[in-house]
Amino acid sequence: MSEFMLEVVKFLVQGVILGVAGFGITFLYSKKQQQLAEDEFNHKLLMRFNDWYDELNDDLHSIRALESREENIDIDSLRKNEPALYKKLNDYLKL
């Protein structure tokens, strides 16, 4: 009878060890998957911000050229005289 109990204990210990190992591997895998998903999301977000900046970049150069032609340009005159550029400047500042 004691040999039978020894086999049962051995079987249970093996099961516990395998269960803990399986849980550990599953936990690490899910953490890595979550980290990869977050990295992919951040990468896509950064790429979108870069694309948005590129879209606004030409308009920012237009504002700079306008500033070079007119010595005293302020936000109110930009809003009145160039509403499209004013909107682009707001979009840039929101970025």
C-alpha positions in Angstrom: 0.0 0.0 0.0 2.8 2.4 0.7 4.2 1.9 -2.8 0.8 2.9 -4.2 0.7 6.0 -2.1 4.2 6.9 -3.3 3.1 6.6 -6.9 0.0 8.8 -6.2 2.1 11.5 -4.5 4.7 11.3 -7.4 1.8 11.7 -9.9 0.4 14.6 -8.0 3.8 16.4 -7.7 4.4 15.9 -11.4 1.0 17.3 -12.2 1.5 20.3 -10.0 5.0 21.0 -11.5 3.6 20.7 -15.0 0.6 22.9 -14.1 2.8 25.6 -12.7 5.2 25.4 -15.6 2.2 25.6 -18.0 0.7 28.5 -16.2 4.1 30.3 -16.1 4.6 29.9 -19.9 1.0 31.0 -20.6 1.4 34.0 -18.4 4.7 35.1 -20.0 3.3 34.5 -23.5 0.2 36.6 -22.8 2.4 39.4 -21.3 4.6 39.4 -24.4 1.5 39.4 -26.7 0.1 42.4 -24.8 3.4 44.2 -25.0 3.6 43.5 -28.8 0.0 44.8 -29.2 0.8 48.0 -27.3 4.0 48.5 -29.3 2.1 48.0 -32.6 -0.5 50.5 -31.5 2.1 53.1 -30.5 3.9 52.6 -33.8 0.7 53.1 -35.8 -0.1 56.2 -33.7 3.3 57.6 -34.2 3.1 56.9 -38.0 -0.3 58.7 -38.1 1.1 61.7 -36.2 4.0 61.8 -38.6 1.7 61.7 -41.6 -0.4 64.4 -40.1 2.6 66.6 -39.5 3.7 66.0 -43.1 0.3 67.2 -44.3 0.5 70.3 -42.2 4.2 71.1 -42.9 3.5 72.8 -46.3 0.9 75.1 -44.7 3.4 75.9 -41.9 5.9 76.9 -44.5 3.2 79.1 -46.1 2.6 80.8 -42.7 6.4 81.4 -42.4 6.5 82.8 -45.9 3.6 85.1 -45.1 5.4 86.2 -42.0 8.5 87.0 -44.1 6.5 89.2 -46.4 4.7 91.0 -43.6 6.8 92.2 -40.7 4.0 92.4 -38.2 1.7 89.4 -38.5 -0.2 88.3 -35.5 -2.8 85.7 -34.8 -5.8 88.1 -35.3 -4.6 89.2 -38.7 -3.9 85.6 -39.7 -7.5 84.7 -38.5 -9.0 87.5 -40.5 -6.9 87.4 -43.7 -6.0 83.7 -44.0 -8.6 81.6 -42.2 -7.5 78.4 -43.9 -3.9 78.9 -42.7 -5.2 79.9 -39.3 -7.1 76.6 -39.1 -4.0 74.7 -40.2 -2.0 76.4 -37.5 -4.6 75.4 -34.9 -4.5 71.8 -36.2 -0.7 71.8 -35.8 -0.9 73.1 -32.3 -3.5 70.4 -31.4 -1.0 67.8 -32.8 
